[in-house]
Amino acid sequence: MPVRHFLTLLDLSPGELGDLVARAIELKARLRQGLDRDLLRNRTLAMVFEKSSTRTRVSFEAGMAQFGGHALFLSPRDTQLGRGEPIEDTARVLSRMVDIVMIRTFEHEKVERFARYASVPVINGLTDRFHPCQLLADVQTYIEHRGPIHGATVAWIGDGNNMCHSYINAARQFDFRLKIACPEGFDPDPEIVAGAAGRVQILRDPREAARGAQLVVTDVWASMGQEEEQQRRARAFAPFRVDARVMAEADPDALFMHCLPAHRGEEVTSEVLEGPQSVVWDEAENRLHAQKALLEFLLLR
């Protein structure tokens, strides 16, 4: 059977994604019963981090431990990648020593090249283009609280960044409507938007985007690597803060999500982040369960 990778949500079919999220919900319940401890016994995950993270590292490492496997943390200081070894060479070497690789880096082209030369599954832990693992957790969280996301209206408010791109792919794969509110000059990639076959609408008013939405989502205004743009972005995005007025436009039962870390008072107010509609802590926890389901799918299918 050919090796499967998970670089974007489009690498799995809609049916496979639905089954994976359902399995994540099942694994979450089974963890509380102390089950499934040895599913990945003697399996090893290499975690290659060029971008630091709290949730990505802890969720993958804890997930492998709960499955009876092992995770290796590799930073640029720990590998020859940081000293200029070609990605192609590292991919071929690691493939002979571990069972699966997760990469969190800047350029999406890096994970594509790595996967091209790897003979084991490769997972995109985040790139500047996509963050598909987060979307697995987000969809799981929505389903747990509100049921199927099929046919729902989701409002993305903020930058047309990697999370926005992944929400566009999610609209395509899970079949929901996505309204994106972002300032001019910060739109998502038009090619990615075009692939969503009319499910995506780009607006300039966050309250209009939130109107009637069942889910409102945002992210930081300046991602890692964009710190030098902080002041310019703060001015551009100031009208796009998710606050009580924005949430009041959404469906009364709407949920609020943020992939974290959050800058309270910037992209979201504390009132919303800590409020009754916020499910960010469930969302963060579900990174663990969704990624365990993904590891199982890629290694044991």
One Martini backbone bead per residue (centre of mass of N, CA, C, O) as a GRO file, in nm:
protein
  301
    1MET     BB    1   0.096   0.036   0.024
    2PRO     BB    2   0.092   0.353  -0.004
    3VAL     BB    3   0.206   0.637   0.109
    4ARG     BB    4   0.073   0.865   0.342
    5HIS     BB    5  -0.007   1.206   0.365
    6PHE     BB    6  -0.032   1.529   0.576
    7LEU     BB    7  -0.040   1.856   0.439
    8THR     BB    8  -0.349   1.858   0.377
    9LEU     BB    9  -0.690   1.815   0.361
   10LEU     BB   10  -0.662   1.704   0.053
   11ASP     BB   11  -0.524   1.416   0.128
   12LEU     BB   12  -0.817   1.364   0.206
   13SER     BB   13  -1.115   1.256   0.212
   14PRO     BB   14  -1.416   1.333   0.329
   15GLY     BB   15  -1.462   1.049   0.451
   16GLU     BB   16  -1.192   1.028   0.605
   17LEU     BB   17  -1.231   1.279   0.779
   18GLY     BB   18  -1.491   1.192   0.919
   19ASP     BB   19  -1.371   0.933   1.045
   20LEU     BB   20  -1.142   1.070   1.202
   21VAL     BB   21  -1.317   1.247   1.386
   22ALA     BB   22  -1.479   1.015   1.508
   23ARG     BB   23  -1.228   0.876   1.628
   24ALA     BB   24  -1.141   1.106   1.813
   25ILE     BB   25  -1.393   1.092   1.993
   26GLU     BB   26  -1.346   0.799   2.077
   27LEU     BB   27  -1.057   0.830   2.198
   28LYS     BB   28  -1.136   1.027   2.419
   29ALA     BB   29  -1.315   0.824   2.573
   30ARG     BB   30  -1.103   0.589   2.598
   31LEU     BB   31  -0.894   0.737   2.769
   32ARG     BB   32  -1.086   0.755   3.027
   33GLN     BB   33  -1.070   0.417   3.027
   34GLY     BB   34  -0.769   0.313   2.953
   35LEU     BB   35  -0.741   0.279   2.644
   36ASP     BB   36  -0.516   0.217   2.381
   37ARG     BB   37  -0.203   0.191   2.481
   38ASP     BB   38  -0.071  -0.018   2.225
   39LEU     BB   39  -0.107   0.072   1.920
   40LEU     BB   40   0.217   0.209   1.905
   41ARG     BB   41   0.411   0.003   1.969
   42ASN     BB   42   0.738   0.067   1.860
   43ARG     BB   43   0.676   0.351   1.766
   44THR     BB   44   0.815   0.638   1.575
   45LEU     BB   45   0.832   0.993   1.620
   46ALA     BB   46   0.936   1.263   1.427
   47MET     BB   47   1.002   1.603   1.544
   48VAL     BB   48   1.021   1.885   1.335
   49PHE     BB   49   1.154   2.204   1.452
   50GLU     BB   50   1.150   2.548   1.326
   51LYS     BB   51   0.892   2.596   1.495
   52SER     BB   52   0.758   2.680   1.768
   53SER     BB   53   0.567   2.498   2.037
   54THR     BB   54   0.312   2.376   2.241
   55ARG     BB   55   0.069   2.205   2.122
   56THR     BB   56   0.220   2.034   1.914
   57ARG     BB   57   0.422   1.892   2.095
   58VAL     BB   58   0.242   1.783   2.325
   59SER     BB   59   0.031   1.627   2.156
   60PHE     BB   60   0.223   1.432   2.008
   61GLU     BB   61   0.382   1.323   2.250
   62ALA     BB   62   0.139   1.227   2.419
   63GLY     BB   63   0.009   1.048   2.206
   64MET     BB   64   0.239   0.843   2.181
   65ALA     BB   65   0.245   0.762   2.479
   66GLN     BB   66  -0.058   0.661   2.494
   67PHE     BB   67   0.020   0.439   2.254
   68GLY     BB   68   0.327   0.329   2.328
   69GLY     BB   69   0.518   0.525   2.208
   70HIS     BB   70   0.755   0.748   2.036
   71ALA     BB   71   0.917   1.077   2.070
   72LEU     BB   72   1.112   1.305   1.870
   73PHE     BB   73   1.296   1.595   1.932
   74LEU     BB   74   1.374   1.831   1.655
   75SER     BB   75   1.598   2.072   1.615
   76PRO     BB   76   1.823   2.262   1.448
   77ARG     BB   77   2.038   2.196   1.680
   78ASP     BB   78   1.996   1.861   1.645
   79THR     BB   79   2.051   1.893   1.332
   80GLN     BB   80   2.164   1.909   0.996
   81LEU     BB   81   1.957   2.115   0.894
   82GLY     BB   82   2.100   2.355   1.057
   83ARG     BB   83   2.373   2.288   0.854
   84GLY     BB   84   2.260   2.224   0.540
   85GLU     BB   85   2.112   1.979   0.494
   86PRO     BB   86   1.934   1.827   0.285
   87ILE     BB   87   1.611   1.737   0.287
   88GLU     BB   88   1.636   1.477   0.121
   89ASP     BB   89   1.840   1.338   0.313
   90THR     BB   90   1.680   1.345   0.576
   91ALA     BB   91   1.435   1.188   0.476
   92ARG     BB   92   1.588   0.919   0.410
   93VAL     BB   93   1.705   0.869   0.690
   94LEU     BB   94   1.455   0.883   0.878
   95SER     BB   95   1.293   0.657   0.726
   96ARG     BB   96   1.505   0.430   0.851
   97MET     BB   97   1.425   0.504   1.180
   98VAL     BB   98   1.124   0.577   1.140
   99ASP     BB   99   0.757   0.583   1.099
  100ILE     BB  100   0.720   0.903   1.145
  101VAL     BB  101   0.661   1.255   1.040
  102MET     BB  102   0.687   1.582   1.187
  103ILE     BB  103   0.638   1.921   1.056
  104ARG     BB  104   0.757   2.253   1.165
  105THR     BB  105   0.740   2.540   0.953
  106PHE     BB  106   0.749   2.766   0.700
  107GLU     BB  107   0.781   2.643   0.423
  108HIS     BB  108   0.582   2.438   0.236
  109GLU     BB  109   0.799   2.320   0.042
  110LYS     BB  110   0.947   2.149   0.256
  111VAL     BB  111   0.730   1.929   0.305
  112GLU     BB  112   0.709   1.842   0.013
  113ARG     BB  113   1.002   1.749  -0.020
  114PHE     BB  114   1.012   1.552   0.210
  115ALA     BB  115   0.778   1.367   0.110
  116ARG     BB  116   0.907   1.289  -0.167
  117TYR     BB  117   1.162   1.131   0.001
  118ALA     BB  118   0.981   0.974   0.175
  119SER     BB  119   0.888   0.635   0.325
  120VAL     BB  120   0.706   0.792   0.522
  121PRO     BB  121   0.492   0.954   0.692
  122VAL     BB  122   0.377   1.301   0.659
  123ILE     BB  123   0.333   1.584   0.878
  124ASN     BB  124   0.170   1.890   0.907
  125GLY     BB  125   0.230   2.118   1.181
  126LEU     BB  126   0.319   2.373   1.003
  127THR     BB  127   0.281   2.649   0.780
  128ASP     BB  128   0.251   2.936   0.581
  129ARG     BB  129  -0.019   2.786   0.441
  130PHE     BB  130  -0.076   2.550   0.666
  131HIS     BB  131  -0.314   2.391   0.937
  132PRO     BB  132  -0.461   2.091   0.951
  133CYS     BB  133  -0.463   1.990   1.249
  134GLN     BB  134  -0.642   2.217   1.363
  135LEU     BB  135  -0.900   2.144   1.196
  136LEU     BB  136  -0.959   1.878   1.326
  137ALA     BB  137  -1.012   2.002   1.608
  138ASP     BB  138  -1.234   2.204   1.529
  139VAL     BB  139  -1.439   2.004   1.414
  140GLN     BB  140  -1.462   1.832   1.664
  141THR     BB  141  -1.567   2.058   1.850
  142TYR     BB  142  -1.822   2.126   1.698
  143ILE     BB  143  -1.954   1.844   1.706
  144GLU     BB  144  -1.965   1.816   2.017
  145HIS     BB  145  -2.157   2.084   2.048
  146ARG     BB  146  -2.346   2.083   1.743
  147GLY     BB  147  -2.261   1.890   1.536
  148PRO     BB  148  -2.276   1.902   1.225
  149ILE     BB  149  -2.104   2.114   0.980
  150HIS     BB  150  -2.285   2.071   0.766
  151GLY     BB  151  -2.415   2.381   0.642
  152ALA     BB  152  -2.268   2.582   0.784
  153THR     BB  153  -2.165   2.899   0.928
  154VAL     BB  154  -1.846   3.059   0.886
  155ALA     BB  155  -1.631   3.293   1.060
  156TRP     BB  156  -1.356   3.471   0.938
  157ILE     BB  157  -1.133   3.685   1.139
  158GLY     BB  158  -0.870   3.829   0.947
  159ASP     BB  159  -0.620   3.673   0.824
  160GLY     BB  160  -0.497   3.527   0.511
  161ASN     BB  161  -0.377   3.256   0.627
  162ASN     BB  162  -0.314   2.937   0.716
  163MET     BB  163  -0.586   2.910   0.861
  164CYS     BB  164  -0.762   3.018   0.639
  165HIS     BB  165  -0.681   2.808   0.427
  166SER     BB  166  -0.787   2.567   0.598
  167TYR     BB  167  -1.082   2.664   0.604
  168ILE     BB  168  -1.125   2.646   0.306
  169ASN     BB  169  -1.071   2.340   0.285
  170ALA     BB  170  -1.294   2.266   0.488
  171ALA     BB  171  -1.534   2.371   0.327
  172ARG     BB  172  -1.483   2.165   0.101
  173GLN     BB  173  -1.477   1.888   0.278
  174PHE     BB  174  -1.737   1.964   0.488
  175ASP     BB  175  -1.955   2.156   0.374
  176PHE     BB  176  -1.926   2.484   0.417
  177ARG     BB  177  -1.969   2.815   0.498
  178LEU     BB  178  -1.740   3.098   0.421
  179LYS     BB  179  -1.667   3.398   0.600
  180ILE     BB  180  -1.439   3.661   0.513
  181ALA     BB  181  -1.266   3.899   0.726
  182CYS     BB  182  -1.054   4.144   0.567
  183PRO     BB  183  -0.817   4.336   0.479
  184GLU     BB  184  -0.677   4.497   0.252
  185GLY     BB  185  -0.394   4.291   0.160
  186PHE     BB  186  -0.512   4.009   0.339
  187ASP     BB  187  -0.575   3.793   0.152
  188PRO     BB  188  -0.625   3.510   0.034
  189ASP     BB  189  -0.554   3.281  -0.182
  190PRO     BB  190  -0.716   3.265  -0.483
  191GLU     BB  191  -0.666   2.964  -0.550
  192ILE     BB  192  -0.788   2.850  -0.288
  193VAL     BB  193  -1.063   2.979  -0.318
  194ALA     BB  194  -1.138   2.852  -0.596
  195GLY     BB  195  -1.139   2.549  -0.481
  196ALA     BB  196  -1.427   2.602  -0.309
  197ALA     BB  197  -1.675   2.638  -0.496
  198GLY     BB  198  -1.843   2.899  -0.358
  199ARG     BB  199  -1.802   2.881  -0.024
  200VAL     BB  200  -1.661   3.170  -0.050
  201GLN     BB  201  -1.648   3.492   0.128
  202ILE     BB  202  -1.537   3.828   0.086
  203LEU     BB  203  -1.489   4.076   0.339
  204ARG     BB  204  -1.478   4.408   0.536
  205ASP     BB  205  -1.694   4.313   0.763
  206PRO     BB  206  -1.717   4.149   1.059
  207ARG     BB  207  -2.027   4.170   1.114
  208GLU     BB  208  -2.117   4.054   0.845
  209ALA     BB  209  -1.970   3.782   0.873
  210ALA     BB  210  -2.118   3.699   1.153
  211ARG     BB  211  -2.388   3.687   1.036
  212GLY     BB  212  -2.541   3.386   1.135
  213ALA     BB  213  -2.321   3.236   1.265
  214GLN     BB  214  -2.200   2.929   1.423
  215LEU     BB  215  -1.894   3.031   1.369
  216VAL     BB  216  -1.612   3.197   1.527
  217VAL     BB  217  -1.290   3.302   1.390
  218THR     BB  218  -0.944   3.347   1.496
  219ASP     BB  219  -0.625   3.531   1.495
  220VAL     BB  220  -0.343   3.650   1.483
  221TRP     BB  221  -0.196   3.927   1.325
  222ALA     BB  222   0.101   3.807   1.394
  223SER     BB  223   0.303   3.583   1.298
  224MET     BB  224   0.555   3.391   1.290
  225GLY     BB  225   0.786   3.616   1.125
  226GLN     BB  226   0.599   3.911   1.158
  227GLU     BB  227   0.702   4.121   1.374
  228GLU     BB  228   0.791   4.367   1.186
  229GLU     BB  229   0.459   4.408   1.121
  230GLN     BB  230   0.295   4.483   1.374
  231GLN     BB  231   0.208   4.783   1.342
  232ARG     BB  232   0.072   4.763   1.065
  233ARG     BB  233  -0.130   4.541   1.149
  234ALA     BB  234  -0.268   4.685   1.384
  235ARG     BB  235  -0.399   4.901   1.205
  236ALA     BB  236  -0.549   4.715   0.999
  237PHE     BB  237  -0.699   4.519   1.236
  238ALA     BB  238  -0.861   4.685   1.447
  239PRO     BB  239  -1.160   4.642   1.307
  240PHE     BB  240  -1.114   4.297   1.359
  241ARG     BB  241  -1.221   4.260   1.630
  242VAL     BB  242  -1.338   4.028   1.863
  243ASP     BB  243  -1.645   4.109   2.001
  244ALA     BB  244  -1.955   4.151   2.126
  245ARG     BB  245  -2.065   4.276   1.862
  246VAL     BB  246  -1.988   4.047   1.676
  247MET     BB  247  -2.130   3.813   1.833
  248ALA     BB  248  -2.423   3.942   1.809
  249GLU     BB  249  -2.446   3.863   1.496
  250ALA     BB  250  -2.460   3.591   1.564
  251ASP     BB  251  -2.565   3.319   1.657
  252PRO     BB  252  -2.676   3.250   1.972
  253ASP     BB  253  -2.511   2.950   1.944
  254ALA     BB  254  -2.239   3.041   1.897
  255LEU     BB  255  -1.904   2.986   1.842
  256PHE     BB  256  -1.566   3.020   1.973
  257MET     BB  257  -1.239   3.040   1.805
  258HIS     BB  258  -0.884   2.959   1.884
  259CYS     BB  259  -0.558   2.835   1.839
  260LEU     BB  260  -0.341   2.964   1.965
  261PRO     BB  261  -0.219   3.215   2.082
  262ALA     BB  262  -0.357   3.490   2.262
  263HIS     BB  263  -0.436   3.849   2.223
  264ARG     BB  264  -0.562   4.029   2.442
  265GLY     BB  265  -0.713   4.313   2.277
  266GLU     BB  266  -0.684   4.240   1.987
  267GLU     BB  267  -0.837   3.997   1.817
  268VAL     BB  268  -0.948   3.961   2.123
  269THR     BB  269  -1.145   3.962   2.384
  270SER     BB  270  -1.182   3.855   2.700
  271GLU     BB  271  -1.489   3.828   2.696
  272VAL     BB  272  -1.485   3.615   2.467
  273LEU     BB  273  -1.262   3.408   2.547
  274GLU     BB  274  -1.416   3.374   2.849
  275GLY     BB  275  -1.679   3.300   2.743
  276PRO     BB  276  -1.962   3.093   2.677
  277GLN     BB  277  -1.877   3.059   2.355
  278SER     BB  278  -1.611   2.949   2.434
  279VAL     BB  279  -1.384   2.658   2.303
  280VAL     BB  280  -1.061   2.669   2.331
  281TRP     BB  281  -0.994   2.434   2.531
  282ASP     BB  282  -1.115   2.205   2.370
  283GLU     BB  283  -0.959   2.264   2.113
  284ALA     BB  284  -0.678   2.214   2.232
  285GLU     BB  285  -0.723   1.922   2.330
  286ASN     BB  286  -0.807   1.806   2.038
  287ARG     BB  287  -0.529   1.777   1.923
  288LEU     BB  288  -0.468   1.508   2.054
  289HIS     BB  289  -0.705   1.330   1.936
  290ALA     BB  290  -0.677   1.393   1.633
  291GLN     BB  291  -0.375   1.301   1.609
  292LYS     BB  292  -0.417   1.013   1.694
  293ALA     BB  293  -0.601   0.943   1.458
  294LEU     BB  294  -0.390   1.010   1.243
  295LEU     BB  295  -0.168   0.814   1.326
  296GLU     BB  296  -0.339   0.563   1.296
  297PHE     BB  297  -0.412   0.597   0.998
  298LEU     BB  298  -0.112   0.609   0.880
  299LEU     BB  299  -0.006   0.329   1.032
  300LEU     BB  300  -0.290   0.115   1.037
  301ARG     BB  301  -0.458   0.097   0.757
   0.00000   0.00000   0.00000
